[in-house]
Amino acid sequence: MTPISAVIITYNEEKNIGRCLESLQGIADDVVVVDSFSIDKTREICEAHGTRFVEHAFDGHIEQKNWAITQAKYPHVLSLDADECLSEELKKSILSAKENWTADGYSMNRLTSYCGTWIKHGNWYPLCEVEFIFFRLELALGHHLLIPLLISIN
């Protein structure tokens, strides 16, 4: 099975990070949280979940994501925001991909919640983005990850 790292960038995410980390249990073989010097309980929650917690000054969203990727233990990386979590269906798909890794990167549909309502129409869903990559190929260049070969996890 292909081991994967999960990377998450945070700043004052005590309300979200626990749910995100719990969704990674049994999926990620390594979890690293890169934090921009939170002043809430983000660190304590992350440490209680056994994650690696690294502080790094925020130089911009893409820059922080790229730096977080360099902290990953494994070359296969799942990048999440602290307010995101994996559905049970997505967990099964990721486990299947780990059993038979065949692409340079995988994309997944993102379901957005706006003001407490899930948006399942228009351009909001499915919002398909590359989140799961073999990162040693390329890092983000400017604003998006450039992956030569993609397979969707839907």
Secondary structure as a PSIPRED ss2 file (coil, helix, strand):
# PSIPRED VFORMAT (PSIPRED V4.0)

   1 M C   1.000  0.000  0.000
   2 T C   1.000  0.000  0.000
   3 P C   1.000  0.000  0.000
   4 I C   1.000  0.000  0.000
   5 S E   0.000  0.000  1.000
   6 A E   0.000  0.000  1.000
   7 V E   0.000  0.000  1.000
   8 I E   0.000  0.000  1.000
   9 I E   0.000  0.000  1.000
  10 T E   0.000  0.000  1.000
  11 Y C   1.000  0.000  0.000
  12 N C   1.000  0.000  0.000
  13 E C   1.000  0.000  0.000
  14 E C   1.000  0.000  0.000
  15 K C   1.000  0.000  0.000
  16 N C   1.000  0.000  0.000
  17 I H   0.000  1.000  0.000
  18 G H   0.000  1.000  0.000
  19 R H   0.000  1.000  0.000
  20 C H   0.000  1.000  0.000
  21 L H   0.000  1.000  0.000
  22 E H   0.000  1.000  0.000
  23 S H   0.000  1.000  0.000
  24 L C   1.000  0.000  0.000
  25 Q C   1.000  0.000  0.000
  26 G C   1.000  0.000  0.000
  27 I C   1.000  0.000  0.000
  28 A C   1.000  0.000  0.000
  29 D C   1.000  0.000  0.000
  30 D E   0.000  0.000  1.000
  31 V E   0.000  0.000  1.000
  32 V E   0.000  0.000  1.000
  33 V E   0.000  0.000  1.000
  34 V E   0.000  0.000  1.000
  35 D E   0.000  0.000  1.000
  36 S C   1.000  0.000  0.000
  37 F C   1.000  0.000  0.000
  38 S C   1.000  0.000  0.000
  39 I C   1.000  0.000  0.000
  40 D C   1.000  0.000  0.000
  41 K C   1.000  0.000  0.000
  42 T H   0.000  1.000  0.000
  43 R H   0.000  1.000  0.000
  44 E H   0.000  1.000  0.000
  45 I H   0.000  1.000  0.000
  46 C H   0.000  1.000  0.000
  47 E H   0.000  1.000  0.000
  48 A H   0.000  1.000  0.000
  49 H C   1.000  0.000  0.000
  50 G C   1.000  0.000  0.000
  51 T C   1.000  0.000  0.000
  52 R E   0.000  0.000  1.000
  53 F E   0.000  0.000  1.000
  54 V E   0.000  0.000  1.000
  55 E E   0.000  0.000  1.000
  56 H C   1.000  0.000  0.000
  57 A C   1.000  0.000  0.000
  58 F C   1.000  0.000  0.000
  59 D C   1.000  0.000  0.000
  60 G C   1.000  0.000  0.000
  61 H H   0.000  1.000  0.000
  62 I H   0.000  1.000  0.000
  63 E H   0.000  1.000  0.000
  64 Q H   0.000  1.000  0.000
  65 K H   0.000  1.000  0.000
  66 N H   0.000  1.000  0.000
  67 W H   0.000  1.000  0.000
  68 A H   0.000  1.000  0.000
  69 I H   0.000  1.000  0.000
  70 T H   0.000  1.000  0.000
  71 Q C   1.000  0.000  0.000
  72 A C   1.000  0.000  0.000
  73 K C   1.000  0.000  0.000
  74 Y C   1.000  0.000  0.000
  75 P C   1.000  0.000  0.000
  76 H E   0.000  0.000  1.000
  77 V E   0.000  0.000  1.000
  78 L E   0.000  0.000  1.000
  79 S E   0.000  0.000  1.000
  80 L E   0.000  0.000  1.000
  81 D E   0.000  0.000  1.000
  82 A C   1.000  0.000  0.000
  83 D C   1.000  0.000  0.000
  84 E C   1.000  0.000  0.000
  85 C C   1.000  0.000  0.000
  86 L C   1.000  0.000  0.000
  87 S C   1.000  0.000  0.000
  88 E H   0.000  1.000  0.000
  89 E H   0.000  1.000  0.000
  90 L H   0.000  1.000  0.000
  91 K H   0.000  1.000  0.000
  92 K H   0.000  1.000  0.000
  93 S H   0.000  1.000  0.000
  94 I H   0.000  1.000  0.000
  95 L H   0.000  1.000  0.000
  96 S H   0.000  1.000  0.000
  97 A H   0.000  1.000  0.000
  98 K H   0.000  1.000  0.000
  99 E H   0.000  1.000  0.000
 100 N C   1.000  0.000  0.000
 101 W C   1.000  0.000  0.000
 102 T C   1.000  0.000  0.000
 103 A C   1.000  0.000  0.000
 104 D C   1.000  0.000  0.000
 105 G E   0.000  0.000  1.000
 106 Y E   0.000  0.000  1.000
 107 S E   0.000  0.000  1.000
 108 M E   0.000  0.000  1.000
 109 N E   0.000  0.000  1.000
 110 R E   0.000  0.000  1.000
 111 L C   1.000  0.000  0.000
 112 T E   0.000  0.000  1.000
 113 S E   0.000  0.000  1.000
 114 Y E   0.000  0.000  1.000
 115 C C   1.000  0.000  0.000
 116 G C   1.000  0.000  0.000
 117 T E   0.000  0.000  1.000
 118 W E   0.000  0.000  1.000
 119 I E   0.000  0.000  1.000
 120 K C   1.000  0.000  0.000
 121 H C   1.000  0.000  0.000
 122 G H   0.000  1.000  0.000
 123 N H   0.000  1.000  0.000
 124 W H   0.000  1.000  0.000
 125 Y C   1.000  0.000  0.000
 126 P C   1.000  0.000  0.000
 127 L E   0.000  0.000  1.000
 128 C E   0.000  0.000  1.000
 129 E E   0.000  0.000  1.000
 130 V E   0.000  0.000  1.000
 131 E E   0.000  0.000  1.000
 132 F E   0.000  0.000  1.000
 133 I E   0.000  0.000  1.000
 134 F E   0.000  0.000  1.000
 135 F C   1.000  0.000  0.000
 136 R C   1.000  0.000  0.000
 137 L C   1.000  0.000  0.000
 138 E C   1.000  0.000  0.000
 139 L C   1.000  0.000  0.000
 140 A C   1.000  0.000  0.000
 141 L E   0.000  0.000  1.000
 142 G C   1.000  0.000  0.000
 143 H C   1.000  0.000  0.000
 144 H E   0.000  0.000  1.000
 145 L C   1.000  0.000  0.000
 146 L C   1.000  0.000  0.000
 147 I C   1.000  0.000  0.000
 148 P C   1.000  0.000  0.000
 149 L C   1.000  0.000  0.000
 150 L E   0.000  0.000  1.000
 151 I E   0.000  0.000  1.000
 152 S E   0.000  0.000  1.000
 153 I E   0.000  0.000  1.000
 154 N C   1.000  0.000  0.000
